[in-house]
Amino acid sequence: MPTRTAPRICSLALLLVVALCCAWGSTGHKVIVKIAYDRLTPTAKAAVDDLLGDSSLAEFSVWPDQIKSDKAWAWTKPWHYADMPEGETEFNLDRDCPDKGCVVRGIQKYADVLKSKDATHEERVQALKFLTHYVGDIHQPLHVAHASDQGGNAIDVTLFSRKMNLHSLWDTALIKQTGMTFDVYAKKLEEAMTPEVEKAGIEVMDPVAWATESHALAEADAYRDADGNEIKSGDRLGQEYIDHSMPVVDDQLTKAGVRLAEMLNEALIAERASSSEQAHH
């Protein structure tokens, strides 16, 4: 999500843009859902597979970015991020989530839909698409950042010789420089994951706390270079910034994956139970 006002373009071009420039990029989102899918309980996995139909969870996870430029879905744009005033350290839902929505309310809303006994199959399908994506978005530090610079979109930098804004650097450039496909990257993160790391990740299952956590990482890491200096428009960044940032990227992708799994396990066990109850009436 390098800009928040993308023009409407043809679907083929849109898919290309999605692959290159959307939140965490398609690779990052697919890494997250691969980690999550591998951690679903058999019951939750069966429910997910039922909702997926002929699609994959990877396809579901990037769909919310693919539709943003369609006027019919324009209302979803603010649901991908949340801004906080500079100087604030704790995310406040009343202050930081306006009526038009934000990523925190998006997670809460669609988790509730998946749990709902009254939701239709199609409503649950859509909820799964949005939830898998928004859980990824909230773990990108610059998706819970400063309104004054549009989450880094207004900070123009050069990474090596390539010009971009700070937000797109975090969305795609850092992950792209690994040179790994999403399945290889996910395997690397899973192999490095200890039981202690996984347990610690799911001890915090409140999206409000996730927003506060991401904002702190934006302040401490995304907005600062390897020497701790504030990044400003016109700055040139290189390998030192990548080395400084990649541990944060790895940690956030890992946390997003294990937390999404935990959320889906809870929501879809409830969904399967309600479906079973209805089948026996």
KOLBADO-326053 format. One line per 4 residues: for each residue x, y, z of C-alpha. Coordinates in steps of 0.25 Angstrom, whole numbers, plus 5000, padded with zeros to 4 digits. Example, Ala and Ser with C-alpha at 12.3 -4.5 7.8 and 13.67 -1.06 7.14 Angstrom:
5049:4982:5031 ~ 5055:4996:5029
END
This chain:
5000:5000:5000 ~ 5010:5011:4996 ~ 4999:5021:4993 ~ 4985:5022:4999
4978:5028:4986 ~ 4982:5018:4975 ~ 4975:5021:4962 ~ 4966:5011:4956
4973:5002:4946 ~ 4970:4990:4938 ~ 4970:4977:4945 ~ 4983:4971:4938
4991:4983:4942 ~ 4985:4983:4956 ~ 4990:4969:4958 ~ 5004:4973:4954
5003:4985:4964 ~ 4998:4976:4975 ~ 5010:4967:4973 ~ 5020:4978:4974
5015:4988:4984 ~ 5004:4985:4993 ~ 5004:4983:5008 ~ 5015:4973:5012
5015:4970:4997 ~ 5008:4957:4992 ~ 5020:4950:4997 ~ 5019:4955:5011
5004:4952:5012 ~ 5006:4938:5006 ~ 5018:4935:5016 ~ 5008:4939:5027
4997:4930:5023 ~ 5006:4918:5020 ~ 5011:4919:5034 ~ 4997:4920:5039
4991:4908:5031 ~ 5002:4899:5036 ~ 4997:4902:5050 ~ 4983:4900:5048
4976:4889:5056 ~ 4970:4878:5047 ~ 4956:4883:5050 ~ 4960:4898:5047
4967:4893:5034 ~ 4955:4885:5029 ~ 4947:4898:5031 ~ 4957:4907:5024
4957:4897:5013 ~ 4942:4897:5012 ~ 4942:4912:5011 ~ 4954:4912:5001
4947:4904:4990 ~ 4956:4904:4978 ~ 4964:4915:4983 ~ 4976:4915:4992
4978:4923:5005 ~ 4990:4930:4998 ~ 4980:4935:4988 ~ 4970:4939:4999
4981:4947:5006 ~ 4984:4957:4995 ~ 4970:4959:4990 ~ 4967:4971:4999
4978:4978:4992 ~ 4973:4974:4978 ~ 4960:4981:4980 ~ 4964:4994:4986
4964:5001:4973 ~ 4949:4997:4970 ~ 4939:5008:4974 ~ 4930:4997:4979
4941:4994:4990 ~ 4947:5008:4992 ~ 4941:5007:5006 ~ 4951:4997:5010
4964:5005:5008 ~ 4964:5011:5022 ~ 4963:4997:5028 ~ 4977:4993:5024
4984:5002:5034 ~ 4982:5011:5046 ~ 4989:5024:5049 ~ 4994:5030:5062
4998:5044:5066 ~ 5013:5046:5068 ~ 5017:5045:5082 ~ 5006:5035:5086
5011:5021:5090 ~ 4998:5013:5093 ~ 4988:5011:5082 ~ 4974:5016:5086
4962:5010:5078 ~ 4953:5022:5081 ~ 4964:5032:5077 ~ 4971:5025:5066
4960:5017:5059 ~ 4951:5027:5052 ~ 4937:5024:5047 ~ 4942:5020:5033
4949:5009:5040 ~ 4963:5004:5042 ~ 4971:4991:5042 ~ 4968:4988:5057
4953:4988:5055 ~ 4955:4981:5042 ~ 4961:4969:5050 ~ 4951:4970:5061
4939:4970:5051 ~ 4943:4959:5042 ~ 4947:4950:5054 ~ 4933:4952:5059
4927:4948:5046 ~ 4935:4935:5045 ~ 4930:4932:5059 ~ 4915:4936:5056
4905:4925:5056 ~ 4896:4934:5047 ~ 4907:4937:5036 ~ 4904:4931:5023
4915:4923:5016 ~ 4918:4934:5006 ~ 4919:4944:5018 ~ 4929:4934:5024
4937:4933:5011 ~ 4938:4948:5010 ~ 4942:4949:5025 ~ 4953:4939:5023
4959:4947:5012 ~ 4959:4960:5020 ~ 4963:4954:5033 ~ 4975:4947:5027
4980:4960:5020 ~ 4977:4970:5032 ~ 4985:4961:5042 ~ 4996:4962:5032
4995:4977:5030 ~ 4995:4981:5045 ~ 5008:4974:5047 ~ 5015:4983:5037
5020:4994:5046 ~ 5017:5006:5036 ~ 5002:5001:5036 ~ 5001:5007:5050
5010:5019:5048 ~ 5009:5034:5047 ~ 4997:5041:5040 ~ 5006:5053:5037
5014:5045:5027 ~ 5004:5035:5023 ~ 5011:5023:5030 ~ 5024:5027:5022
5017:5029:5009 ~ 5022:5043:5009 ~ 5036:5040:5012 ~ 5044:5038:4999
5057:5030:5001 ~ 5067:5023:4992 ~ 5070:5008:4995 ~ 5083:5006:4988
5080:5013:4974 ~ 5065:5010:4974 ~ 5056:5022:4978 ~ 5043:5019:4986
5036:5023:4999 ~ 5039:5018:5013 ~ 5025:5011:5013 ~ 5027:5003:5000
5041:4999:5005 ~ 5035:4992:5017 ~ 5023:4987:5009 ~ 5032:4980:4998
5046:4984:4996 ~ 5052:4978:5009 ~ 5045:4964:5006 ~ 5048:4965:4991
5063:4966:4994 ~ 5063:4952:5001 ~ 5061:4946:4987 ~ 5052:4935:4993
5039:4930:4989 ~ 5028:4931:4999 ~ 5028:4916:5002 ~ 5044:4916:5004
5043:4928:5013 ~ 5032:4922:5021 ~ 5040:4909:5023 ~ 5052:4917:5028
5044:4925:5038 ~ 5037:4912:5043 ~ 5050:4905:5044 ~ 5055:4916:5053
5043:4917:5061 ~ 5044:4911:5075 ~ 5033:4906:5084 ~ 5036:4918:5093
5034:4928:5082 ~ 5021:4922:5077 ~ 5016:4922:5091 ~ 5020:4936:5094
5013:4941:5081 ~ 4999:4935:5084 ~ 5000:4940:5099 ~ 4996:4954:5092
4983:4952:5084 ~ 4977:4966:5085 ~ 4978:4974:5072 ~ 4979:4987:5080
4992:4982:5087 ~ 4997:4977:5073 ~ 4995:4992:5068 ~ 5002:4997:5080
5013:4987:5077 ~ 5015:4990:5062 ~ 5015:5005:5065 ~ 5026:5004:5075
5034:4996:5064 ~ 5031:5007:5054 ~ 5037:5018:5064 ~ 5049:5010:5068
5053:5003:5055 ~ 5045:5007:5042 ~ 5046:5022:5044 ~ 5061:5021:5048
5074:5017:5041 ~ 5084:5007:5047 ~ 5090:5018:5055 ~ 5077:5022:5061
5076:5035:5053 ~ 5062:5039:5049 ~ 5060:5036:5034 ~ 5056:5048:5025
5052:5050:5011 ~ 5064:5049:5002 ~ 5072:5040:5011 ~ 5080:5029:5004
5079:5015:5010 ~ 5087:5002:5008 ~ 5091:4989:5014 ~ 5092:4994:5028
5078:4998:5028 ~ 5074:4985:5022 ~ 5082:4977:5033 ~ 5076:4986:5043
5061:4984:5038 ~ 5061:4969:5034 ~ 5060:4963:5048 ~ 5048:4972:5051
5042:4967:5037 ~ 5044:4953:5041 ~ 5039:4954:5055 ~ 5026:4961:5050
5023:4951:5039 ~ 5025:4940:5049 ~ 5016:4946:5059 ~ 5006:4949:5049
5006:4935:5045 ~ 5004:4928:5058 ~ 4994:4939:5063 ~ 4986:4937:5050
4986:4922:5053 ~ 4981:4924:5067 ~ 4970:4933:5063 ~ 4965:4924:5052
4966:4912:5061 ~ 4957:4919:5071 ~ 4947:4925:5061 ~ 4946:4913:5052
4944:4902:5063 ~ 4932:4911:5067 ~ 4927:4912:5053 ~ 4928:4897:5051
4921:4894:5064 ~ 4910:4903:5060 ~ 4909:4897:5046 ~ 4909:4883:5053
4898:4887:5063 ~ 4889:4892:5051 ~ 4891:4879:5043 ~ 4885:4871:5055
4873:4880:5056
END
